[in-house]
Amino acid sequence: MTGSNEMPIPGTEQEQEQDNGRAPTGFRYIWQQLIISKTGMFGAVLVLLVVLIAIGAPLLTSHDPAAVNPLGRLKPPAWLEGGTAEYWLGTDNLGRDMWSRIVYGARVSLIVGMGAVIVSGIIGAILGLVSGFYGKWLDAVIMRVGDAFMAIPTILFMLVVMAIVGPGITTLIFVIGVTNWVPFTRVVRSEVLSIKERDFVHAARSIGAKNGRLIVKHILPNILSSFIVICGMNVGTTIIMEASLSFLGLGIKPPDVSWGGMLSDGRQYVATSWWVATFPGLAITFTVLGVIFLGDWLRDVLDPRTDTTHK
C-alpha cells in the first residue's frame, strides 16, 4: 500500500528521521529553502563570491601582491583625484597594489578559517561522541578539561603559543583549531545523549549491534546536521581570530598576505590614506557577514521547529 499513510520501514533512515523529529534534509529540500530565504541567499552569494575570488586570484590580478614600489606609495583609488586605473583600489604605504593584496588575502582567510574549523571539528566530534555515548568517568574527564579550556582567555593562549612556536599558516591553523574544540564537543555530546536513547538505537542494540556500529551507523548520521551548522558558524569566528593575530603581528608573515596584517599596516594612515585600512576591513566584514547569514539560515533550515519561509 502506498500514499501519505504509508508507514516507515523499521530501522530505515526514514524511521530514524521521524523518530528524531527532524525535517527532511535532502539536497532538493535545502536548495528550495535557500531560494526562498533572502538572508540565506545573500549569505550564500557573499561566501560564493569570496571563494571564487580566492580561487581565481591569478586571473583577477595583474600585480604581485608582495611587489614593493616606493615611488607609487599611498596612491588613492582610481575614482579619487590622483588615482589611476592601474591601481583601482590604490596602493599601501609600500606601494603594493591593494586589490591584489585583498584578493590573495582571501585565500589565506579561507584556508585558515576552514582548516582550523576542520581541526576543531574532528577533535570536538571525537571527544563529544566518546563523552556522550560512554558517559561515566570519561564524560566527567572530558567535560572538566573542556571547562579548563573555556576558563583560559583564548586570544591570550593563542598569543603565547604563537610567540613560542612561531608564525605561519600551518601553525595558525593548528593553534586556532586546538583552542576551539570545546563548543563542538558540547554540541555533539548533547546530541548523542538524546539520540542514544531513541528506539531505533535500542532496537539495534537488542539485535547485537556493537558500540562501534551504533556510533557509526546510527548516531553519527543523526548528528551531522547540528555538526554542519556549528562548523559553518565557527568559520566566521576563526577568520576574525586569524585577522586579530595577524593584526598583532603573530599571525601571517610577509610575503604571505593577510587581511589582518593589512589592517595593521594601515592603522597609522587612517586619517590621511583611509583606503589602506578600510578595504581589508570591509573584506573581513563582508566575508564574516556572509558566513554568519549562511550559518543562521542553515541552522534554521535544519531545525524542524523553525519556519524559514519568510526569512
C-alpha positions as CSV (number, residue, x, y, z in Angstrom):
1,M,0.0,0.0,0.0
2,T,1.3,3.4,-0.9
3,G,0.4,7.0,-0.3
4,S,0.6,9.5,2.5
5,N,-0.5,6.9,5.1
6,E,2.5,4.6,4.3
7,M,4.3,3.6,7.5
8,P,8.1,4.0,7.6
9,I,10.1,0.7,7.3
10,P,11.6,-0.1,10.8
11,G,15.3,0.6,11.1
12,T,15.5,2.8,8.0
13,E,16.7,6.4,7.8
14,Q,13.1,7.5,7.2
15,E,12.1,6.0,10.6
16,Q,15.1,7.5,12.3
17,E,14.2,11.0,10.9
18,Q,10.6,10.6,12.1
19,D,11.7,9.3,15.5
20,N,14.1,12.2,15.9
21,G,11.5,14.7,14.8
22,R,13.8,16.0,12.1
23,A,12.6,17.8,9.0
24,P,13.6,16.5,5.5
25,T,17.2,17.5,4.8
26,G,17.7,16.3,1.2
27,F,19.6,18.4,-1.3
28,R,16.4,19.4,-3.2
29,Y,14.7,20.5,0.0
30,I,17.7,22.6,1.2
31,W,18.0,24.2,-2.3
32,Q,14.3,25.1,-2.3
33,Q,14.7,26.7,1.2
34,L,17.8,28.6,0.1
35,I,15.9,30.1,-2.8
36,I,13.1,31.2,-0.5
37,S,15.3,32.6,2.2
38,K,16.6,36.2,1.4
39,T,19.1,36.0,4.3
40,G,20.4,32.6,3.3
41,M,20.7,33.5,-0.4
42,F,22.5,36.8,0.5
43,G,25.0,34.9,2.7
44,A,25.5,32.2,0.1
45,V,26.2,34.8,-2.6
46,L,28.7,36.6,-0.4
47,V,30.5,33.4,0.5
48,L,30.5,32.1,-3.1
49,L,31.9,35.4,-4.3
50,V,34.8,35.3,-1.8
51,V,35.5,31.6,-2.7
52,L,35.5,32.4,-6.5
53,I,37.8,35.4,-5.9
54,A,40.2,33.3,-3.9
55,I,40.3,30.6,-6.5
56,G,40.7,32.9,-9.4
57,A,43.2,35.2,-7.8
58,P,45.9,34.8,-10.5
59,L,43.3,35.7,-13.2
60,L,41.8,38.6,-11.4
61,T,45.1,40.5,-10.6
62,S,47.9,41.9,-12.7
63,H,50.3,42.8,-9.9
64,D,52.3,40.8,-7.5
65,P,50.7,41.4,-4.1
66,A,54.2,41.4,-2.5
67,A,55.9,43.7,-5.0
68,V,57.1,46.9,-3.4
69,N,57.0,50.2,-5.4
70,P,58.3,53.1,-3.2
71,L,57.6,55.6,-6.0
72,G,53.9,54.7,-6.0
73,R,53.2,54.5,-2.3
74,L,49.8,55.6,-1.0
75,K,48.2,56.2,-4.3
76,P,44.4,56.8,-3.9
77,P,41.7,54.6,-5.5
78,A,41.0,55.2,-9.2
79,W,37.9,57.3,-8.6
80,L,39.7,59.9,-6.4
81,E,41.9,62.7,-7.5
82,G,45.4,61.4,-8.2
83,G,44.2,57.8,-8.6
84,T,44.9,55.7,-11.7
85,A,43.1,52.7,-13.3
86,E,46.3,50.6,-12.9
87,Y,45.7,50.7,-9.1
88,W,41.9,51.0,-8.9
89,L,41.9,50.4,-5.1
90,G,45.0,52.4,-4.6
91,T,48.3,51.3,-3.0
92,D,49.5,50.9,0.5
93,N,52.4,52.5,2.4
94,L,55.0,50.4,0.4
95,G,53.4,51.0,-3.0
96,R,51.8,47.5,-3.1
97,D,48.6,47.1,-5.1
98,M,45.6,47.0,-2.7
99,W,43.3,45.0,-5.0
100,S,45.9,42.2,-5.5
101,R,46.6,42.0,-1.7
102,I,42.9,41.8,-0.9
103,V,42.3,39.1,-3.4
104,Y,45.2,37.0,-2.3
105,G,44.3,37.7,1.3
106,A,41.0,36.0,0.7
107,R,42.9,32.7,0.1
108,V,44.7,32.9,3.5
109,S,41.4,33.8,5.3
110,L,39.5,30.9,3.8
111,I,42.3,28.4,4.2
112,V,42.9,29.3,7.8
113,G,39.2,29.6,8.6
114,M,38.2,26.3,7.1
115,G,41.3,24.5,8.1
116,A,41.0,25.5,11.8
117,V,37.4,24.5,11.8
118,I,38.2,21.1,10.4
119,V,40.8,20.6,13.2
120,S,38.4,21.8,15.8
121,G,35.6,19.8,14.4
122,I,37.5,16.5,14.3
123,I,38.7,16.9,17.8
124,G,35.4,18.1,19.1
125,A,33.3,15.4,17.3
126,I,35.5,12.5,18.6
127,L,35.5,13.8,22.2
128,G,31.8,14.6,22.0
129,L,30.9,11.1,20.7
130,V,33.0,9.4,23.3
131,S,31.7,11.6,26.1
132,G,28.1,11.4,25.2
133,F,28.0,7.7,24.3
134,Y,30.1,6.1,27.1
135,G,29.5,8.7,29.8
136,K,30.6,7.9,33.4
137,W,34.2,8.9,34.2
138,L,35.1,9.5,30.5
139,D,32.3,12.1,30.3
140,A,33.5,13.7,33.5
141,V,37.1,14.0,32.5
142,I,36.4,15.4,29.0
143,M,33.9,17.9,30.3
144,R,36.3,19.1,33.0
145,V,39.1,19.5,30.5
146,G,36.7,21.5,28.3
147,D,35.8,23.7,31.3
148,A,39.5,24.3,31.9
149,F,40.0,25.4,28.2
150,M,37.0,27.7,28.5
151,A,38.4,29.3,31.6
152,I,41.6,30.3,29.7
153,P,41.4,33.5,27.6
154,T,41.5,32.2,24.1
155,I,43.3,35.1,22.5
156,L,45.9,35.2,25.3
157,F,46.6,31.4,25.0
158,M,47.0,31.7,21.2
159,L,49.3,34.7,21.6
160,V,51.6,32.7,24.0
161,V,51.6,29.6,21.7
162,M,52.3,31.6,18.6
163,A,55.1,33.5,20.3
164,I,56.8,30.3,21.3
165,V,56.2,28.2,18.1
166,G,56.4,31.0,15.6
167,P,54.1,32.4,12.9
168,G,52.9,30.5,9.8
169,I,49.7,29.3,8.2
170,T,50.1,25.7,9.3
171,T,50.9,26.8,12.9
172,L,48.0,29.2,12.9
173,I,45.5,26.6,11.7
174,F,46.7,24.1,14.4
175,V,46.7,26.7,17.2
176,I,43.2,28.0,16.5
177,G,41.9,24.5,15.9
178,V,43.2,23.1,19.1
179,T,41.9,26.0,21.2
180,N,38.3,25.9,19.8
181,W,37.2,22.3,20.1
182,V,35.0,22.8,23.2
183,P,31.9,24.1,21.5
184,F,31.9,21.2,19.1
185,T,32.3,18.7,21.9
186,R,29.4,20.2,23.8
187,V,27.0,20.3,20.9
188,V,27.9,16.7,19.8
189,R,27.7,15.4,23.3
190,S,24.2,16.9,23.9
191,E,23.0,15.4,20.6
192,V,24.5,12.0,21.4
193,L,22.9,11.9,24.9
194,S,19.5,12.4,23.3
195,I,19.9,10.1,20.2
196,K,21.3,7.2,22.1
197,E,18.1,6.8,24.0
198,R,15.9,6.6,20.8
199,D,14.0,3.5,20.0
200,F,16.0,2.7,16.8
201,V,19.3,2.7,18.8
202,H,17.8,0.4,21.4
203,A,16.4,-1.9,18.7
204,A,19.9,-2.1,17.0
205,R,21.5,-2.9,20.3
206,S,18.9,-5.6,21.1
207,I,19.9,-7.5,17.9
208,G,23.5,-7.5,18.8
209,A,25.0,-4.3,17.3
210,K,28.3,-3.4,18.8
211,N,29.1,0.1,20.2
212,G,31.2,1.0,17.1
213,R,28.4,0.1,14.7
214,L,25.9,2.0,16.8
215,I,28.1,5.1,16.7
216,V,29.0,5.0,13.0
217,K,25.7,3.7,11.5
218,H,23.0,5.1,13.8
219,I,24.3,8.0,15.9
220,L,26.8,9.8,13.7
221,P,24.4,10.3,10.7
222,N,21.8,11.9,13.0
223,I,24.2,14.5,14.5
224,L,25.6,15.6,11.1
225,S,23.1,18.5,10.7
226,S,24.0,20.0,14.1
227,F,27.6,19.4,13.4
228,I,27.5,21.1,10.0
229,V,25.7,24.1,11.5
230,I,28.3,24.7,14.2
231,C,31.1,24.3,11.7
232,G,29.6,27.0,9.5
233,M,29.1,29.3,12.4
234,N,32.7,28.9,13.6
235,V,34.3,29.7,10.2
236,G,33.5,33.4,10.7
237,T,34.8,33.4,14.2
238,T,38.0,31.7,13.0
239,I,38.5,34.3,10.2
240,I,38.3,37.1,12.8
241,M,40.8,35.2,15.1
242,E,43.3,34.9,12.2
243,A,42.9,38.6,11.4
244,S,43.3,39.5,15.1
245,L,46.5,37.5,15.4
246,S,47.9,38.9,12.2
247,F,47.0,42.4,13.3
248,L,49.0,41.9,16.4
249,G,52.0,40.6,14.4
250,L,51.8,37.0,15.5
251,G,49.8,35.5,12.6
252,I,50.6,35.5,8.9
253,K,54.0,37.0,8.0
254,P,55.2,38.5,4.7
255,P,55.4,37.6,1.9
256,D,52.0,35.9,2.6
257,V,49.1,38.4,2.6
258,S,46.6,38.6,5.4
259,W,43.7,41.0,5.8
260,G,44.6,41.4,9.5
261,G,48.2,42.3,8.5
262,M,46.9,44.8,6.0
263,L,44.8,46.4,8.8
264,S,47.9,46.6,11.0
265,D,49.9,48.2,8.2
266,G,47.2,50.8,7.5
267,R,46.1,51.8,11.0
268,Q,48.6,54.7,11.2
269,Y,47.3,56.1,7.8
270,V,43.6,56.1,8.6
271,A,43.5,59.9,8.8
272,T,45.4,60.6,5.6
273,S,45.1,57.4,3.4
274,W,41.9,55.8,4.6
275,W,41.8,53.2,1.9
276,V,44.8,51.3,3.2
277,A,42.8,50.1,6.3
278,T,39.3,50.5,5.0
279,F,39.3,47.9,2.2
280,P,40.7,45.0,4.1
281,G,38.3,45.9,7.0
282,L,35.4,45.7,4.5
283,A,36.7,42.4,3.1
284,I,36.7,40.9,6.6
285,T,33.3,42.4,7.4
286,F,31.5,41.1,4.3
287,T,33.1,37.7,4.4
288,V,32.2,37.1,8.1
289,L,28.7,38.6,7.5
290,G,28.2,36.2,4.6
291,V,29.3,33.2,6.7
292,I,27.0,34.3,9.6
293,F,24.0,34.8,7.4
294,L,24.6,31.4,5.7
295,G,25.2,29.7,9.1
296,D,22.0,31.3,10.6
297,W,20.0,30.1,7.6
298,L,21.5,26.6,7.8
299,R,20.7,26.4,11.5
300,D,17.1,27.3,10.8
301,V,16.5,25.1,7.8
302,L,17.9,22.1,9.7
303,D,15.8,22.8,12.7
304,P,12.3,21.4,12.2
305,R,10.9,23.8,14.8
306,T,11.8,26.9,12.8
307,D,9.9,28.3,9.8
308,T,12.3,29.8,7.2
309,T,9.7,30.7,4.6
310,H,9.8,34.4,5.3
311,K,13.5,34.8,6.2
